[in-house]
Amino acid sequence: MAGFRQLVSAGGDGLVKVWTIKTGECDTTLDNHTDRIWSLALNEEENTLVSGGGDSVITFWEDTTALEKEKQAQALEVRVEKYPRHVVAGADF
């Protein structure tokens, strides 16, 4: 999760929380368990997290932050086309 900039925690409330280490703020709360979470496993290469709990549920979570940022960047991309004596610019919002 973001190369040692984030920490993942879980516990008796059945919630997985992703924290920013520098600020100490909770960035994301993942909720799919109805009982205590007993295990977490992280695969940084695949940007995935697996949680397992007392409710006999194993949940695979995927970090889509990078994909969302890429989509936002594409949406804000400005296209400029040059016409004789005119310049036209546009963006998708």
MOJO-V674786 format. One record per run of one state. SS is the DSSP state (alpha for helix, beta for strand, coil for the rest). FROM is the first residue (numbers start at 0). TO is the last residue. Records with the same first field share a line. If there is no record, write none. Layout:
BEGIN
SS=FROM-TO, FROM-TO
END
This chain:
BEGIN
coil=0-4, 10-13, 20-24, 31-35, 43-46, 53-56, 62-63, 75-76, 83-84, 91-92
beta=5-9, 14-19, 25-30, 36-42, 47-52, 57-61, 77-82, 85-90
alpha=64-74
END
